Amino acid sequence: MLVPDPKVVRKLLTRYASLRIAQAEREREATARELEDVTYTLCVMMAATDIHEAVAKADALLLSAGTTATTPATTPAEKDGEDGLRLAV
């Protein structure tokens, strides 16, 4: 089975979250279309049937990619400079 590139998955998750926020602040047709595109791409890339499943699988992929690329003394959140919070859908 092919495994998506964690960097691409992280970019898609970031774009998905940004578009959700933008759409919640001000509904726009262009934003809605782009959100649909990103949602579809995430679902296909993660072999998921809906966005909730896709985000969960993406989180798991990023978590496993981060733990294999770090030393025992460094957590993935510390390595990436993030707080380790998962994306809420």
Backbone as CSV, one residue per row, in Angstrom:
resi,resn,N_x,N_y,N_z,CA_x,CA_y,CA_z,C_x,C_y,C_z
1,MET,0.835,-1.183,0.000,0.000,0.000,0.000,0.879,1.245,0.000
2,LEU,0.516,2.214,-0.787,1.247,3.477,-0.826,0.897,4.324,0.387
3,VAL,1.914,4.943,0.957,1.715,5.819,2.117,1.926,7.258,1.659
4,PRO,0.962,8.129,1.915,1.110,9.533,1.504,2.287,10.203,2.206
5,ASP,2.871,11.158,1.534,3.969,11.938,2.095,3.423,12.781,3.253
6,PRO,3.982,12.620,4.443,3.492,13.379,5.600,3.509,14.894,5.387
7,LYS,4.478,15.412,4.638,4.535,16.852,4.388,3.329,17.309,3.569
8,VAL,2.943,16.512,2.584,1.781,16.843,1.762,0.506,16.760,2.597
9,VAL,0.415,15.741,3.422,-0.755,15.572,4.287,-0.867,16.745,5.252
10,ARG,0.249,17.151,5.833,0.237,18.285,6.771,-0.229,19.553,6.061
11,LYS,0.249,19.781,4.831,-0.175,20.963,4.070,-1.679,20.926,3.796
12,LEU,-2.179,19.757,3.413,-3.608,19.635,3.139,-4.440,19.872,4.395
13,LEU,-4.006,19.320,5.523,-4.729,19.540,6.775,-4.737,21.014,7.160
14,THR,-3.612,21.674,6.961,-3.517,23.095,7.261,-4.453,23.892,6.358
15,ARG,-4.454,23.552,5.079,-5.333,24.254,4.133,-6.801,23.995,4.466
16,TYR,-7.107,22.740,4.814,-8.475,22.386,5.184,-8.938,23.228,6.388
17,ALA,-8.105,23.301,7.407,-8.460,24.062,8.611,-8.624,25.544,8.293
18,SER,-7.727,26.090,7.493,-7.813,27.508,7.127,-9.095,27.808,6.358
19,LEU,-9.447,26.927,5.435,-10.664,27.124,4.655,-11.914,26.991,5.514
20,ARG,-11.893,26.051,6.459,-13.045,25.921,7.359,-13.242,27.199,8.170
21,ILE,-12.154,27.749,8.646,-12.226,28.990,9.424,-12.722,30.127,8.540
22,ALA,-12.155,30.254,7.355,-12.557,31.321,6.439,-14.033,31.212,6.080
23,GLN,-14.495,30.001,5.851,-15.900,29.802,5.487,-16.816,30.106,6.678
24,ALA,-16.364,29.793,7.880,-17.173,30.082,9.066,-17.262,31.586,9.320
25,GLU,-16.190,32.295,9.032,-16.183,33.741,9.232,-17.014,34.474,8.198
26,ARG,-16.897,34.014,6.956,-17.634,34.670,5.862,-17.825,33.660,4.741
27,GLU,-19.056,33.273,4.530,-19.346,32.289,3.486,-19.147,32.903,2.109
28,ARG,-18.330,32.207,1.321,-18.072,32.644,-0.052,-18.084,31.420,-0.947
29,GLU,-18.583,31.592,-2.152,-18.682,30.473,-3.087,-17.305,29.921,-3.458
30,ALA,-16.347,30.800,-3.688,-15.001,30.358,-4.059,-14.352,29.551,-2.936
31,THR,-14.537,30.003,-1.707,-13.990,29.288,-0.550,-14.663,27.930,-0.401
32,ALA,-15.964,27.890,-0.606,-16.703,26.623,-0.512,-16.207,25.621,-1.546
33,ARG,-15.960,26.092,-2.774,-15.455,25.188,-3.819,-14.068,24.662,-3.465
34,GLU,-13.204,25.541,-3.000,-11.852,25.112,-2.637,-11.897,24.147,-1.449
35,LEU,-12.781,24.413,-0.504,-12.942,23.506,0.640,-13.394,22.126,0.168
36,GLU,-14.318,22.086,-0.770,-14.756,20.800,-1.332,-13.598,20.073,-1.997
37,ASP,-12.774,20.801,-2.744,-11.624,20.195,-3.413,-10.621,19.618,-2.418
38,VAL,-10.304,20.388,-1.392,-9.346,19.933,-0.384,-9.916,18.741,0.386
39,THR,-11.197,18.794,0.704,-11.853,17.691,1.401,-11.773,16.421,0.566
40,TYR,-12.109,16.532,-0.711,-12.051,15.378,-1.619,-10.630,14.824,-1.697
41,THR,-9.644,15.706,-1.848,-8.254,15.277,-1.959,-7.795,14.554,-0.699
42,LEU,-8.139,15.090,0.467,-7.780,14.426,1.730,-8.414,13.048,1.829
43,CYS,-9.674,12.951,1.448,-10.370,11.667,1.523,-9.730,10.640,0.593
44,VAL,-9.407,11.052,-0.618,-8.772,10.136,-1.571,-7.384,9.752,-1.088
45,MET,-6.602,10.727,-0.673,-5.236,10.468,-0.245,-5.181,9.530,0.961
46,MET,-6.160,9.669,1.869,-6.151,8.854,3.086,-7.039,7.618,2.946
47,ALA,-7.589,7.389,1.755,-8.474,6.234,1.504,-9.620,6.213,2.519
48,ALA,-10.270,7.347,2.644,-11.361,7.504,3.609,-12.658,7.830,2.881
49,THR,-13.762,7.487,3.516,-15.073,7.741,2.909,-15.669,9.083,3.316
50,ASP,-15.166,9.683,4.399,-15.627,11.014,4.791,-14.479,11.783,5.432
51,ILE,-14.678,13.070,5.615,-13.601,13.930,6.095,-13.200,13.616,7.530
52,HIS,-14.135,13.181,8.353,-13.793,12.840,9.742,-12.819,11.667,9.776
53,GLU,-13.084,10.672,8.968,-12.193,9.512,8.872,-10.846,9.935,8.274
54,ALA,-10.875,10.790,7.265,-9.642,11.243,6.619,-8.751,11.999,7.601
55,VAL,-9.348,12.880,8.389,-8.569,13.644,9.364,-7.991,12.714,10.435
56,ALA,-8.768,11.753,10.879,-8.273,10.797,11.878,-7.092,9.992,11.323
57,LYS,-7.225,9.541,10.093,-6.132,8.785,9.469,-4.915,9.672,9.241
58,ALA,-5.142,10.915,8.855,-4.037,11.844,8.650,-3.318,12.122,9.964
59,ASP,-4.076,12.321,11.035,-3.474,12.513,12.359,-2.610,11.318,12.743
60,ALA,-3.130,10.120,12.515,-2.382,8.907,12.845,-1.108,8.803,12.010
61,LEU,-1.209,9.129,10.729,-0.037,9.096,9.854,1.019,10.079,10.325
62,LEU,0.596,11.301,10.624,1.551,12.310,11.071,2.160,11.957,12.421
63,LEU,1.366,11.371,13.278,1.880,10.942,14.579,2.923,9.850,14.406
64,SER,2.636,8.866,13.580,3.595,7.773,13.375,4.834,8.257,12.629
65,ALA,4.667,9.163,11.680,5.814,9.703,10.952,6.693,10.526,11.886
66,GLY,6.067,11.249,12.798,6.823,12.066,13.749,7.572,11.237,14.767
67,THR,6.990,10.131,15.217,7.652,9.313,16.227,8.785,8.501,15.635
68,THR,8.726,8.150,14.369,9.817,7.392,13.767,10.976,8.299,13.388
69,ALA,10.708,9.597,13.232,11.751,10.528,12.820,12.389,11.261,13.984
70,THR,11.980,10.957,15.219,12.525,11.671,16.369,13.281,10.721,17.271
71,THR,14.082,11.310,18.114,14.786,10.523,19.113,13.867,10.348,20.315
72,PRO,14.162,9.407,21.213,13.292,9.216,22.382,13.170,10.455,23.254
73,ALA,14.164,11.338,23.264,14.119,12.519,24.118,13.312,13.657,23.487
74,THR,12.952,13.529,22.215,12.238,14.599,21.524,10.897,14.095,21.044
75,THR,9.834,14.784,21.424,8.500,14.410,20.959,8.250,15.044,19.605
76,PRO,7.300,14.522,18.822,6.997,15.135,17.536,6.582,16.594,17.661
77,ALA,5.846,16.928,18.710,5.409,18.313,18.901,6.607,19.225,19.139
78,GLU,7.571,18.753,19.919,8.757,19.553,20.172,9.567,19.716,18.893
79,LYS,9.674,18.657,18.119,10.433,18.690,16.878,9.834,19.690,15.896
80,ASP,8.536,19.696,15.761,7.858,20.559,14.807,7.558,21.941,15.370
81,GLY,7.753,22.132,16.667,7.442,23.407,17.280,5.945,23.622,17.445
82,GLU,5.190,22.547,17.509,3.749,22.643,17.652,3.371,22.184,19.046
83,ASP,2.126,22.427,19.401,1.681,22.042,20.731,1.085,20.644,20.770
84,GLY,1.065,19.923,19.659,0.584,18.546,19.640,-0.923,18.404,19.599
85,LEU,-1.654,19.498,19.402,-3.108,19.416,19.341,-3.560,18.855,18.005
86,ARG,-4.609,18.071,18.032,-5.144,17.522,16.798,-6.162,18.471,16.202
87,LEU,-6.331,18.348,14.905,-7.282,19.181,14.187,-8.694,18.741,14.494
88,ALA,-9.522,19.672,14.891,-10.934,19.377,15.152,-11.718,19.550,13.854
89,VAL,-12.596,18.611,13.585,-13.401,18.681,12.356,-14.789,19.147,12.682
